[in-house]
Amino acid sequence: MFITVAGNKKEVKDGLTVAELIEQEKVETPQYVTVSVNDEFVENGNFATTALKDGDNVEFLYFMGGGQ
Amino acid sequence: MITLPKTEYQKILEHAQKNLPEEACGLIAGKIEGNDKHIEKVYLLTNIDHSNEHFSLDPKEHLAAIKDMRQNGLSPLGNWHSHPESPSRPSQEDKRLAFDSKASYLILSLMDRENPVLNSFHIEGDNATNEGLVIE
C-alpha cells in the first residue's frame, strides 16, 4: 500500500502500524514525537495498535517547548 | 549566520508583547544555503501552557504551520519563544527540551521592555552557541 509521510509518498507493507513506521523511519526520540494520521492525533499509547491504511497521510511533529 | 526580515521580526515582537506576561512562541521557516539560514516566514502559535515561565506549542497549530511551509516551499528552521523576565539565552529547561540539533532556537528577551533582545541559538545537549542573527 502507499501512504504519505511528511509530504513524501512511499510504499509500505499492508497493515503497518504507527509504531512500526516510527521504527522504519528511524524517528529520533520517539517519546517526544506527536503523530497525526489524516489530521487526527494518535495517542502515544496507541502507536502499536494503530494500523495504517492505503492513502493515509502521516505527519511526525517533535514536541517543542521550554521555559525561562 | 541566520537572517530574519525586519517585517517578520516585528511580528514576533508584537505577538510577544501582546501575550505578556505569558511567554509567547512560534515557528520559523525559510531556506538553507550552505551554512546560512534565511528565515522567510514566522508563525505565531499559541502557548498552551499559558505561563510566564514555560511554553509548549499548540500541536494543531504546529501541524497547520508545517503544512503551510510545505505548500510554500519553505523548510522548517526551528522555533522562537519569548523570555518575559530573563535574558536572551537558553535556560536549562530550553536546553533539556531542544530535541532537534539541526534547529535554530530564537529567544526574545523582554526583560528590558524598552530594549527587546533577540538571539538565535544552536543547541546540542548542554551546549548552546549563538548563531549570529542578522535582522535586515
N, CA and C atoms of all chains as a GROMACS GRO file, in nm:
protein
  612
    1MET      N    1   0.085  -0.120   0.000
    1MET     CA    2   0.000   0.000   0.000
    1MET      C    3   0.088   0.125   0.000
    2PHE      N    4   0.026   0.237  -0.035
    2PHE     CA    5   0.100   0.363  -0.037
    2PHE      C    6   0.045   0.459   0.069
    3ILE      N    7   0.136   0.521   0.140
    3ILE     CA    8   0.098   0.624   0.236
    3ILE      C    9   0.187   0.746   0.212
    4THR      N   10   0.148   0.858   0.268
    4THR     CA   11   0.230   0.979   0.256
    4THR      C   12   0.284   1.013   0.395
    5VAL      N   13   0.417   1.024   0.403
    5VAL     CA   14   0.482   1.054   0.531
    5VAL      C   15   0.556   1.187   0.518
    6ALA      N   16   0.516   1.284   0.596
    6ALA     CA   17   0.576   1.417   0.592
    6ALA      C   18   0.583   1.469   0.448
    7GLY      N   19   0.475   1.448   0.375
    7GLY     CA   20   0.465   1.501   0.239
    7GLY      C   21   0.523   1.412   0.132
    8ASN      N   22   0.587   1.302   0.171
    8ASN     CA   23   0.650   1.213   0.073
    8ASN      C   24   0.572   1.082   0.062
    9LYS      N   25   0.533   1.050  -0.063
    9LYS     CA   26   0.458   0.926  -0.084
    9LYS      C   27   0.554   0.809  -0.082
   10LYS      N   28   0.516   0.702  -0.012
   10LYS     CA   29   0.604   0.584  -0.009
   10LYS      C   30   0.523   0.457   0.004
   11GLU      N   31   0.583   0.348  -0.044
   11GLU     CA   32   0.517   0.218  -0.038
   11GLU      C   33   0.558   0.148   0.091
   12VAL      N   34   0.461   0.096   0.162
   12VAL     CA   35   0.488   0.023   0.287
   12VAL      C   36   0.405  -0.104   0.286
   13LYS      N   37   0.437  -0.194   0.379
   13LYS     CA   38   0.362  -0.320   0.384
   13LYS      C   39   0.220  -0.295   0.436
   14ASP      N   40   0.129  -0.378   0.392
   14ASP     CA   41  -0.010  -0.366   0.437
   14ASP      C   42  -0.017  -0.382   0.589
   15GLY      N   43  -0.100  -0.303   0.652
   15GLY     CA   44  -0.123  -0.316   0.796
   15GLY      C   45  -0.013  -0.261   0.883
   16LEU      N   46   0.080  -0.188   0.824
   16LEU     CA   47   0.190  -0.129   0.903
   16LEU      C   48   0.132  -0.046   1.018
   17THR      N   49   0.186  -0.062   1.136
   17THR     CA   50   0.137   0.018   1.249
   17THR      C   51   0.219   0.147   1.260
   18VAL      N   52   0.166   0.241   1.335
   18VAL     CA   53   0.236   0.367   1.359
   18VAL      C   54   0.371   0.339   1.426
   19ALA      N   55   0.372   0.246   1.522
   19ALA     CA   56   0.497   0.213   1.592
   19ALA      C   57   0.601   0.159   1.493
   20GLU      N   58   0.556   0.072   1.402
   20GLU     CA   59   0.648   0.016   1.303
   20GLU      C   60   0.699   0.124   1.208
   21LEU      N   61   0.611   0.216   1.174
   21LEU     CA   62   0.653   0.325   1.085
   21LEU      C   63   0.758   0.413   1.153
   22ILE      N   64   0.738   0.439   1.281
   22ILE     CA   65   0.834   0.520   1.357
   22ILE      C   66   0.972   0.454   1.353
   23GLU      N   67   0.972   0.322   1.369
   23GLU     CA   68   1.098   0.247   1.367
   23GLU      C   69   1.158   0.248   1.227
   24GLN      N   70   1.073   0.227   1.128
   24GLN     CA   71   1.118   0.223   0.988
   24GLN      C   72   1.176   0.357   0.945
   25GLU      N   73   1.115   0.465   0.992
   25GLU     CA   74   1.160   0.599   0.953
   25GLU      C   75   1.277   0.648   1.039
   26LYS      N   76   1.318   0.564   1.135
   26LYS     CA   77   1.429   0.599   1.225
   26LYS      C   78   1.405   0.734   1.294
   27VAL      N   79   1.284   0.750   1.344
   27VAL     CA   80   1.248   0.874   1.413
   27VAL      C   81   1.327   0.883   1.544
   28GLU      N   82   1.397   0.995   1.561
   28GLU     CA   83   1.475   1.014   1.684
   28GLU      C   84   1.384   1.054   1.800
   29THR      N   85   1.424   1.016   1.920
   29THR     CA   86   1.349   1.045   2.043
   29THR      C   87   1.196   1.034   2.022
   30PRO      N   88   1.150   0.912   1.982
   30PRO     CA   89   1.006   0.896   1.951
   30PRO      C   90   0.914   0.927   2.068
   31GLN      N   91   0.970   0.921   2.190
   31GLN     CA   92   0.885   0.952   2.306
   31GLN      C   93   0.841   1.099   2.307
   32TYR      N   94   0.909   1.181   2.228
   32TYR     CA   95   0.872   1.323   2.222
   32TYR      C   96   0.810   1.362   2.088
   33VAL      N   97   0.762   1.260   2.018
   33VAL     CA   98   0.703   1.286   1.887
   33VAL      C   99   0.552   1.268   1.893
   34THR      N  100   0.481   1.364   1.836
   34THR     CA  101   0.337   1.354   1.820
   34THR      C  102   0.311   1.308   1.677
   35VAL      N  103   0.217   1.215   1.662
   35VAL     CA  104   0.189   1.163   1.529
   35VAL      C  105   0.045   1.197   1.491
   36SER      N  106   0.028   1.244   1.370
   36SER     CA  107  -0.108   1.265   1.320
   36SER      C  108  -0.128   1.178   1.196
   37VAL      N  109  -0.247   1.121   1.187
   37VAL     CA  110  -0.285   1.043   1.069
   37VAL      C  111  -0.412   1.108   1.014
   38ASN      N  112  -0.403   1.158   0.894
   38ASN     CA  113  -0.515   1.230   0.831
   38ASN      C  114  -0.568   1.340   0.923
   39ASP      N  115  -0.474   1.415   0.980
   39ASP     CA  116  -0.503   1.530   1.066
   39ASP      C  117  -0.560   1.494   1.203
   40GLU      N  118  -0.568   1.367   1.236
   40GLU     CA  119  -0.613   1.324   1.369
   40GLU      C  120  -0.490   1.280   1.449
   41PHE      N  121  -0.475   1.332   1.570
   41PHE     CA  122  -0.360   1.294   1.651
   41PHE      C  123  -0.381   1.155   1.713
   42VAL      N  124  -0.274   1.076   1.711
   42VAL     CA  125  -0.278   0.941   1.767
   42VAL      C  126  -0.215   0.946   1.906
   43GLU      N  127  -0.286   0.891   2.004
   43GLU     CA  128  -0.230   0.886   2.140
   43GLU      C  129  -0.104   0.800   2.141
   44ASN      N  130  -0.004   0.844   2.216
   44ASN     CA  131   0.123   0.768   2.222
   44ASN      C  132   0.101   0.621   2.258
   45GLY      N  133   0.008   0.596   2.349
   45GLY     CA  134  -0.017   0.459   2.392
   45GLY      C  135  -0.081   0.372   2.286
   46ASN      N  136  -0.126   0.434   2.176
   46ASN     CA  137  -0.194   0.358   2.071
   46ASN      C  138  -0.108   0.337   1.947
   47PHE      N  139   0.020   0.378   1.953
   47PHE     CA  140   0.105   0.366   1.834
   47PHE      C  141   0.113   0.221   1.785
   48ALA      N  142   0.127   0.127   1.881
   48ALA     CA  143   0.149  -0.013   1.842
   48ALA      C  144   0.022  -0.079   1.789
   49THR      N  145  -0.093  -0.022   1.821
   49THR     CA  146  -0.218  -0.086   1.779
   49THR      C  147  -0.289  -0.010   1.667
   50THR      N  148  -0.230   0.102   1.625
   50THR     CA  149  -0.292   0.180   1.517
   50THR      C  150  -0.233   0.138   1.384
   51ALA      N  151  -0.313   0.064   1.307
   51ALA     CA  152  -0.268   0.019   1.175
   51ALA      C  153  -0.301   0.125   1.070
   52LEU      N  154  -0.206   0.147   0.982
   52LEU     CA  155  -0.227   0.246   0.877
   52LEU      C  156  -0.298   0.183   0.758
   53LYS      N  157  -0.365   0.269   0.681
   53LYS     CA  158  -0.438   0.222   0.564
   53LYS      C  159  -0.384   0.288   0.439
   54ASP      N  160  -0.412   0.225   0.327
   54ASP     CA  161  -0.368   0.279   0.200
   54ASP      C  162  -0.420   0.423   0.184
   55GLY      N  163  -0.332   0.513   0.147
   55GLY     CA  164  -0.372   0.651   0.125
   55GLY      C  165  -0.361   0.741   0.247
   56ASP      N  166  -0.324   0.682   0.361
   56ASP     CA  167  -0.314   0.764   0.482
   56ASP      C  168  -0.203   0.870   0.470
   57ASN      N  169  -0.227   0.980   0.539
   57ASN     CA  170  -0.132   1.091   0.539
   57ASN      C  171  -0.077   1.107   0.681
   58VAL      N  172   0.052   1.080   0.698
   58VAL     CA  173   0.111   1.077   0.833
   58VAL      C  174   0.209   1.193   0.851
   59GLU      N  175   0.201   1.255   0.966
   59GLU     CA  176   0.296   1.361   0.999
   59GLU      C  177   0.358   1.331   1.135
   60PHE      N  178   0.489   1.360   1.149
   60PHE     CA  179   0.557   1.349   1.277
   60PHE      C  180   0.589   1.491   1.325
   61LEU      N  181   0.549   1.522   1.444
   61LEU     CA  182   0.578   1.654   1.500
   61LEU      C  183   0.660   1.638   1.627
   62TYR      N  184   0.776   1.702   1.630
   62TYR     CA  185   0.855   1.699   1.753
   62TYR      C  186   0.795   1.796   1.853
   63PHE      N  187   0.786   1.749   1.977
   63PHE     CA  188   0.742   1.838   2.082
   63PHE      C  189   0.837   1.957   2.089
   64MET      N  190   0.782   2.076   2.097
   64MET     CA  191   0.865   2.194   2.113
   64MET      C  192   0.817   2.273   2.233
   65GLY      N  193   0.907   2.292   2.326
   65GLY     CA  194   0.872   2.366   2.445
   65GLY      C  195   0.997   2.411   2.517
   66GLY      N  196   0.978   2.480   2.628
   66GLY     CA  197   1.092   2.528   2.705
   66GLY      C  198   1.043   2.614   2.818
   67GLY      N  199   1.135   2.686   2.875
   67GLY     CA  200   1.098   2.773   2.986
   67GLY      C  201   1.211   2.867   3.020
   68GLN      N  202   1.177   2.982   3.075
   68GLN     CA  203   1.282   3.080   3.100
   68GLN      C  204   1.349   3.053   3.233
   69MET      N  205   2.550   3.190   0.991
   69MET     CA  206   2.468   3.311   1.004
   69MET      C  207   2.321   3.277   0.977
   70ILE      N  208   2.236   3.349   1.041
   70ILE     CA  209   2.092   3.332   1.017
   70ILE      C  210   2.031   3.471   1.002
   71THR      N  211   1.946   3.487   0.900
   71THR     CA  212   1.888   3.619   0.874
   71THR      C  213   1.737   3.616   0.898
   72LEU      N  214   1.687   3.732   0.935
   72LEU     CA  215   1.544   3.747   0.963
   72LEU      C  216   1.499   3.883   0.909
   73PRO      N  217   1.398   3.884   0.819
   73PRO     CA  218   1.349   4.013   0.770
   73PRO      C  219   1.290   4.096   0.884
   74LYS      N  220   1.311   4.226   0.876
   74LYS     CA  221   1.262   4.314   0.982
   74LYS      C  222   1.110   4.303   1.001
   75THR      N  223   1.038   4.283   0.890
   75THR     CA  224   0.892   4.272   0.900
   75THR      C  225   0.852   4.149   0.982
   76GLU      N  226   0.928   4.039   0.966
   76GLU     CA  227   0.897   3.918   1.042
   76GLU      C  228   0.938   3.935   1.188
   77TYR      N  229   1.048   4.007   1.210
   77TYR     CA  230   1.088   4.037   1.348
   77TYR      C  231   0.978   4.114   1.420
   78GLN      N  232   0.920   4.210   1.348
   78GLN     CA  233   0.813   4.291   1.408
   78GLN      C  234   0.695   4.204   1.449
   79LYS      N  235   0.667   4.102   1.369
   79LYS     CA  236   0.555   4.012   1.402
   79LYS      C  237   0.583   3.938   1.534
   80ILE      N  238   0.708   3.889   1.547
   80ILE     CA  239   0.747   3.820   1.670
   80ILE      C  240   0.733   3.915   1.789
   81LEU      N  241   0.789   4.034   1.773
   81LEU     CA  242   0.791   4.131   1.882
   81LEU      C  243   0.649   4.168   1.926
   82GLU      N  244   0.564   4.199   1.828
   82GLU     CA  245   0.427   4.241   1.862
   82GLU      C  246   0.348   4.128   1.928
   83HIS      N  247   0.368   4.005   1.877
   83HIS     CA  248   0.297   3.891   1.935
   83HIS      C  249   0.344   3.867   2.078
   84ALA      N  250   0.475   3.879   2.100
   84ALA     CA  251   0.531   3.856   2.234
   84ALA      C  252   0.482   3.964   2.331
   85GLN      N  253   0.480   4.088   2.284
   85GLN     CA  254   0.434   4.197   2.371
   85GLN      C  255   0.285   4.183   2.404
   86LYS      N  256   0.209   4.141   2.304
   86LYS     CA  257   0.065   4.125   2.323
   86LYS      C  258   0.033   4.015   2.426
   87ASN      N  259   0.122   3.914   2.431
   87ASN     CA  260   0.097   3.799   2.520
   87ASN      C  261   0.155   3.814   2.659
   88LEU      N  262   0.222   3.925   2.685
   88LEU     CA  263   0.274   3.947   2.820
   88LEU      C  264   0.160   3.942   2.922
   89PRO      N  265   0.177   3.889   3.041
   89PRO     CA  266   0.305   3.845   3.100
   89PRO      C  267   0.345   3.702   3.061
   90GLU      N  268   0.265   3.635   2.975
   90GLU     CA  269   0.298   3.497   2.940
   90GLU      C  270   0.410   3.492   2.837
   91GLU      N  271   0.478   3.378   2.832
   91GLU     CA  272   0.573   3.355   2.723
   91GLU      C  273   0.494   3.337   2.593
   92ALA      N  274   0.549   3.387   2.484
   92ALA     CA  275   0.489   3.366   2.353
   92ALA      C  276   0.582   3.274   2.273
   93CYS      N  277   0.528   3.213   2.168
   93CYS     CA  278   0.609   3.116   2.094
   93CYS      C  279   0.560   3.099   1.952
   94GLY      N  280   0.642   3.033   1.873
   94GLY     CA  281   0.604   3.008   1.735
   94GLY      C  282   0.712   2.933   1.661
   95LEU      N  283   0.699   2.930   1.531
   95LEU     CA  284   0.792   2.856   1.445
   95LEU      C  285   0.855   2.950   1.344
   96ILE      N  286   0.968   2.906   1.289
   96ILE     CA  287   1.035   2.983   1.183
   96ILE      C  288   1.058   2.891   1.064
   97ALA      N  289   1.048   2.949   0.945
   97ALA     CA  290   1.067   2.869   0.823
   97ALA      C  291   1.136   2.953   0.718
   98GLY      N  292   1.203   2.886   0.628
   98GLY     CA  293   1.272   2.961   0.522
   98GLY      C  294   1.357   2.870   0.436
   99LYS      N  295   1.475   2.920   0.401
   99LYS     CA  296   1.563   2.846   0.310
   99LYS      C  297   1.700   2.828   0.377
  100ILE      N  298   1.768   2.720   0.337
  100ILE     CA  299   1.904   2.693   0.384
  100ILE      C  300   1.997   2.700   0.265
  101GLU      N  301   2.102   2.781   0.277
  101GLU     CA  302   2.204   2.792   0.172
  101GLU      C  303   2.340   2.767   0.236
  102GLY      N  304   2.393   2.647   0.212
  102GLY     CA  305   2.520   2.614   0.275
  102GLY      C  306   2.507   2.616   0.425
  103ASN      N  307   2.589   2.698   0.489
  103ASN     CA  308   2.582   2.709   0.636
  103ASN      C  309   2.488   2.819   0.682
  104ASP      N  310   2.427   2.889   0.586
  104ASP     CA  311   2.341   3.002   0.622
  104ASP      C  312   2.193   2.962   0.617
  105LYS      N  313   2.120   3.020   0.710
  105LYS     CA  314   1.974   3.001   0.711
  105LYS      C  315   1.909   3.137   0.689
  106HIS      N  316   1.807   3.138   0.606
  106HIS     CA  317   1.734   3.262   0.580
  106HIS      C  318   1.588   3.241   0.618
  107ILE      N  319   1.549   3.304   0.727
  107ILE     CA  320   1.409   3.293   0.769
  107ILE      C  321   1.324   3.380   0.675
  108GLU      N  322   1.218   3.321   0.621
  108GLU     CA  323   1.130   3.397   0.533
  108GLU      C  324   0.993   3.419   0.594
  109LYS      N  325   0.957   3.328   0.686
  109LYS     CA  326   0.823   3.341   0.745
  109LYS      C  327   0.826   3.295   0.890
  110VAL      N  328   0.762   3.372   0.976
  110VAL     CA  329   0.747   3.329   1.115
  110VAL      C  330   0.601   3.294   1.138
  111TYR      N  331   0.580   3.198   1.225
  111TYR     CA  332   0.446   3.154   1.260
  111TYR      C  333   0.422   3.186   1.408
  112LEU      N  334   0.308   3.246   1.435
  112LEU     CA  335   0.273   3.287   1.570
  112LEU      C  336   0.176   3.184   1.626
  113LEU      N  337   0.222   3.106   1.722
  113LEU     CA  338   0.140   2.997   1.775
  113LEU      C  339   0.096   3.025   1.917
  114THR      N  340   0.003   2.944   1.963
  114THR     CA  341  -0.047   2.957   2.100
  114THR      C  342   0.042   2.880   2.197
  115ASN      N  343   0.078   2.946   2.306
  115ASN     CA  344   0.148   2.878   2.415
  115ASN      C  345   0.042   2.808   2.500
  116ILE      N  346   0.030   2.677   2.482
  116ILE     CA  347  -0.078   2.606   2.553
  116ILE      C  348  -0.051   2.595   2.703
  117ASP      N  349   0.070   2.628   2.747
  117ASP     CA  350   0.099   2.630   2.891
  117ASP      C  351   0.042   2.757   2.956
  118HIS      N  352   0.022   2.862   2.876
  118HIS     CA  353  -0.026   2.992   2.928
  118HIS      C  354   0.047   3.030   3.056
  119SER      N  355   0.179   3.030   3.045
  119SER     CA  356   0.265   3.054   3.161
  119SER      C  357   0.367   3.162   3.130
  120ASN      N  358   0.416   3.228   3.234
  120ASN     CA  359   0.525   3.324   3.213
  120ASN      C  360   0.662   3.256   3.228
  121GLU      N  361   0.660   3.125   3.254
  121GLU     CA  362   0.786   3.053   3.275
  121GLU      C  363   0.806   2.935   3.181
  122HIS      N  364   0.700   2.892   3.113
  122HIS     CA  365   0.711   2.775   3.026
  122HIS      C  366   0.633   2.801   2.897
  123PHE      N  367   0.670   2.724   2.794
  123PHE     CA  368   0.588   2.726   2.674
  123PHE      C  369   0.586   2.586   2.612
  124SER      N  370   0.473   2.557   2.547
  124SER     CA  371   0.458   2.438   2.463
  124SER      C  372   0.376   2.482   2.343
  125LEU      N  373   0.418   2.444   2.224
  125LEU     CA  374   0.344   2.481   2.104
  125LEU      C  375   0.213   2.402   2.096
  126ASP      N  376   0.110   2.469   2.047
  126ASP     CA  377  -0.017   2.401   2.023
  126ASP      C  378   0.002   2.301   1.909
  127PRO      N  379  -0.020   2.170   1.933
  127PRO     CA  380   0.006   2.070   1.828
  127PRO      C  381  -0.075   2.092   1.700
  128LYS      N  382  -0.200   2.133   1.713
  128LYS     CA  383  -0.283   2.153   1.592
  128LYS      C  384  -0.228   2.269   1.509
  129GLU      N  385  -0.190   2.376   1.576
  129GLU     CA  386  -0.134   2.490   1.504
  129GLU      C  387   0.003   2.454   1.446
  130HIS      N  388   0.077   2.371   1.520
  130HIS     CA  389   0.208   2.324   1.474
  130HIS      C  390   0.190   2.246   1.342
  131LEU      N  391   0.092   2.157   1.341
  131LEU     CA  392   0.065   2.076   1.221
  131LEU      C  393   0.024   2.165   1.104
  132ALA      N  394  -0.062   2.261   1.131
  132ALA     CA  395  -0.107   2.352   1.024
  132ALA      C  396   0.010   2.432   0.968
  133ALA      N  397   0.102   2.474   1.056
  133ALA     CA  398   0.218   2.552   1.012
  133ALA      C  399   0.310   2.467   0.924
  134ILE      N  400   0.332   2.342   0.964
  134ILE     CA  401   0.418   2.253   0.885
  134ILE      C  402   0.360   2.236   0.744
  135LYS      N  403   0.229   2.221   0.736
  135LYS     CA  404   0.164   2.205   0.605
  135LYS      C  405   0.178   2.332   0.522
  136ASP      N  406   0.163   2.446   0.588
  136ASP     CA  407   0.177   2.573   0.519
  136ASP      C  408   0.319   2.589   0.464
  137MET      N  409   0.418   2.551   0.545
  137MET     CA  410   0.558   2.558   0.500
  137MET      C  411   0.576   2.476   0.373
  138ARG      N  412   0.522   2.355   0.377
  138ARG     CA  413   0.539   2.264   0.263
  138ARG      C  414   0.474   2.323   0.138
  139GLN      N  415   0.353   2.378   0.156
  139GLN     CA  416   0.281   2.435   0.041
  139GLN      C  417   0.355   2.555  -0.017
  140ASN      N  418   0.432   2.623   0.067
  140ASN     CA  419   0.502   2.743   0.021
  140ASN      C  420   0.650   2.717  -0.011
  141GLY      N  421   0.688   2.590  -0.011
  141GLY     CA  422   0.825   2.556  -0.046
  141GLY      C  423   0.927   2.600   0.056
  142LEU      N  424   0.886   2.611   0.182
  142LEU     CA  425   0.977   2.655   0.288
  142LEU      C  426   1.018   2.536   0.375
  143SER      N  427   1.138   2.543   0.428
  143SER     CA  428   1.186   2.439   0.519
  143SER      C  429   1.164   2.483   0.663
  144PRO      N  430   1.125   2.390   0.750
  144PRO     CA  431   1.118   2.426   0.892
  144PRO      C  432   1.259   2.451   0.945
  145LEU      N  433   1.280   2.566   1.008
  145LEU     CA  434   1.415   2.601   1.055
  145LEU      C  435   1.429   2.598   1.206
  146GLY      N  436   1.317   2.593   1.277
  146GLY     CA  437   1.326   2.590   1.424
  146GLY      C  438   1.208   2.661   1.486
  147ASN      N  439   1.230   2.714   1.604
  147ASN     CA  440   1.120   2.783   1.671
  147ASN      C  441   1.170   2.910   1.739
  148TRP      N  442   1.076   2.987   1.791
  148TRP     CA  443   1.110   3.107   1.868
  148TRP      C  444   1.020   3.111   1.991
  149HIS      N  445   1.072   3.172   2.096
  149HIS     CA  446   0.987   3.200   2.211
  149HIS      C  447   1.041   3.320   2.287
  150SER      N  448   0.957   3.373   2.374
  150SER     CA  449   0.998   3.493   2.448
  150SER      C  450   1.033   3.458   2.591
  151HIS      N  451   1.120   3.538   2.648
  151HIS     CA  452   1.151   3.535   2.791
  151HIS      C  453   1.105   3.668   2.849
  152PRO      N  454   0.988   3.670   2.910
  152PRO     CA  455   0.936   3.799   2.960
  152PRO      C  456   1.023   3.864   3.066
  153GLU      N  457   1.091   3.782   3.146
  153GLU     CA  458   1.163   3.839   3.261
  153GLU      C  459   1.310   3.797   3.269
  154SER      N  460   1.363   3.735   3.165
  154SER     CA  461   1.501   3.688   3.173
  154SER      C  462   1.574   3.714   3.041
  155PRO      N  463   1.706   3.701   3.042
  155PRO     CA  464   1.785   3.736   2.923
  155PRO      C  465   1.759   3.646   2.802
  156SER      N  466   1.812   3.690   2.689
  156SER     CA  467   1.800   3.616   2.564
  156SER      C  468   1.909   3.510   2.558
  157ARG      N  469   1.890   3.405   2.634
  157ARG     CA  470   1.981   3.290   2.630
  157ARG      C  471   1.903   3.166   2.677
  158PRO      N  472   1.940   3.049   2.626
  158PRO     CA  473   1.863   2.929   2.659
  158PRO      C  474   1.873   2.895   2.807
  159SER      N  475   1.760   2.869   2.867
  159SER     CA  476   1.758   2.824   3.006
  159SER      C  477   1.790   2.675   3.010
  160GLN      N  478   1.808   2.621   3.128
  160GLN     CA  479   1.831   2.476   3.140
  160GLN      C  480   1.713   2.400   3.081
  161GLU      N  481   1.593   2.453   3.104
  161GLU     CA  482   1.472   2.389   3.050
  161GLU      C  483   1.473   2.394   2.897
  162ASP      N  484   1.515   2.508   2.841
  162ASP     CA  485   1.523   2.519   2.694
  162ASP      C  486   1.620   2.415   2.638
  163LYS      N  487   1.732   2.398   2.705
  163LYS     CA  488   1.833   2.302   2.656
  163LYS      C  489   1.780   2.159   2.668
  164ARG      N  490   1.715   2.132   2.779
  164ARG     CA  491   1.664   1.997   2.804
  164ARG      C  492   1.560   1.956   2.699
  165LEU      N  493   1.484   2.056   2.653
  165LEU     CA  494   1.374   2.027   2.560
  165LEU      C  495   1.409   2.059   2.415
  166ALA      N  496   1.536   2.085   2.388
  166ALA     CA  497   1.578   2.111   2.249
  166ALA      C  498   1.619   1.978   2.186
  167PHE      N  499   1.522   1.910   2.126
  167PHE     CA  500   1.546   1.775   2.076
  167PHE      C  501   1.607   1.773   1.936
  168ASP      N  502   1.597   1.882   1.865
  168ASP     CA  503   1.642   1.884   1.726
  168ASP      C  504   1.769   1.967   1.714
  169SER      N  505   1.882   1.898   1.698
  169SER     CA  506   2.010   1.971   1.693
  169SER      C  507   2.027   2.045   1.560
  170LYS      N  508   1.941   2.020   1.462
  170LYS     CA  509   1.950   2.093   1.334
  170LYS      C  510   1.870   2.223   1.340
  171ALA      N  511   1.789   2.237   1.443
  171ALA     CA  512   1.700   2.354   1.451
  171ALA      C  513   1.772   2.476   1.508
  172SER      N  514   1.719   2.592   1.474
  172SER     CA  515   1.761   2.717   1.537
  172SER      C  516   1.656   2.755   1.639
  173TYR      N  517   1.703   2.804   1.753
  173TYR     CA  518   1.613   2.840   1.862
  173TYR      C  519   1.628   2.990   1.888
  174LEU      N  520   1.526   3.065   1.849
  174LEU     CA  521   1.529   3.210   1.869
  174LEU      C  522   1.466   3.243   2.004
  175ILE      N  523   1.534   3.329   2.078
  175ILE     CA  524   1.482   3.370   2.210
  175ILE      C  525   1.478   3.522   2.218
  176LEU      N  526   1.357   3.572   2.240
  176LEU     CA  527   1.336   3.717   2.252
  176LEU      C  528   1.324   3.753   2.398
  177SER      N  529   1.417   3.833   2.446
  177SER     CA  530   1.407   3.880   2.584
  177SER      C  531   1.331   4.012   2.589
  178LEU      N  532   1.231   4.015   2.678
  178LEU     CA  533   1.156   4.139   2.702
  178LEU      C  534   1.182   4.189   2.844
  179MET      N  535   1.294   4.141   2.899
  179MET     CA  536   1.331   4.178   3.036
  179MET      C  537   1.337   4.330   3.050
  180ASP      N  538   1.402   4.394   2.953
  180ASP     CA  539   1.401   4.539   2.944
  180ASP      C  540   1.297   4.573   2.838
  181ARG      N  541   1.180   4.612   2.883
  181ARG     CA  542   1.067   4.632   2.790
  181ARG      C  543   1.099   4.732   2.678
  182GLU      N  544   1.185   4.829   2.707
  182GLU     CA  545   1.216   4.931   2.606
  182GLU      C  546   1.323   4.884   2.508
  183ASN      N  547   1.395   4.780   2.544
  183ASN     CA  548   1.506   4.733   2.461
  183ASN      C  549   1.502   4.580   2.445
  184PRO      N  550   1.407   4.531   2.364
  184PRO     CA  551   1.399   4.386   2.344
  184PRO      C  552   1.526   4.334   2.275
  185VAL      N  553   1.563   4.211   2.310
  185VAL     CA  554   1.683   4.149   2.252
  185VAL      C  555   1.646   4.013   2.194
  186LEU      N  556   1.680   3.992   2.068
  186LEU     CA  557   1.652   3.864   2.003
  186LEU      C  558   1.782   3.800   1.957
  187ASN      N  559   1.805   3.677   1.999
  187ASN     CA  560   1.921   3.600   1.953
  187ASN      C  561   1.875   3.464   1.903
  188SER      N  562   1.962   3.403   1.822
  188SER     CA  563   1.934   3.268   1.771
  188SER      C  564   2.043   3.174   1.820
  189PHE      N  565   2.002   3.056   1.865
  189PHE     CA  566   2.098   2.960   1.920
  189PHE      C  567   2.088   2.824   1.852
  190HIS      N  568   2.204   2.763   1.841
  190HIS     CA  569   2.215   2.622   1.807
  190HIS      C  570   2.234   2.550   1.940
  191ILE      N  571   2.149   2.452   1.966
  191ILE     CA  572   2.157   2.382   2.096
  191ILE      C  573   2.181   2.234   2.072
  192GLU      N  574   2.283   2.184   2.134
  192GLU     CA  575   2.314   2.042   2.125
  192GLU      C  576   2.354   1.996   2.264
  193GLY      N  577   2.268   1.916   2.324
  193GLY     CA  578   2.294   1.874   2.462
  193GLY      C  579   2.294   1.995   2.553
  194ASP      N  580   2.399   2.011   2.629
  194ASP     CA  581   2.406   2.122   2.723
  194ASP      C  582   2.475   2.245   2.664
  195ASN      N  583   2.516   2.233   2.537
  195ASN     CA  584   2.590   2.343   2.474
  195ASN      C  585   2.499   2.426   2.384
  196ALA      N  586   2.505   2.556   2.405
  196ALA     CA  587   2.429   2.649   2.321
  196ALA      C  588   2.526   2.748   2.256
  197THR      N  589   2.513   2.762   2.124
  197THR     CA  590   2.600   2.854   2.051
  197THR      C  591   2.517   2.962   1.986
  198ASN      N  592   2.560   3.087   2.004
  198ASN     CA  593   2.490   3.199   1.940
  198ASN      C  594   2.518   3.194   1.791
  199GLU      N  595   2.412   3.194   1.709
  199GLU     CA  596   2.428   3.176   1.565
  199GLU      C  597   2.450   3.308   1.489
  200GLY      N  598   2.451   3.420   1.559
  200GLY     CA  599   2.475   3.547   1.490
  200GLY      C  600   2.358   3.591   1.405
  201LEU      N  601   2.244   3.609   1.469
  201LEU     CA  602   2.124   3.651   1.398
  201LEU      C  603   2.141   3.792   1.339
  202VAL      N  604   2.103   3.806   1.211
  202VAL     CA  605   2.104   3.937   1.147
  202VAL      C  606   1.961   3.972   1.108
  203ILE      N  607   1.913   4.084   1.164
  203ILE     CA  608   1.780   4.133   1.129
  203ILE      C  609   1.798   4.236   1.019
  204GLU      N  610   1.738   4.211   0.901
  204GLU     CA  611   1.766   4.300   0.788
  204GLU      C  612   1.639   4.348   0.719
   0.00000   0.00000   0.00000
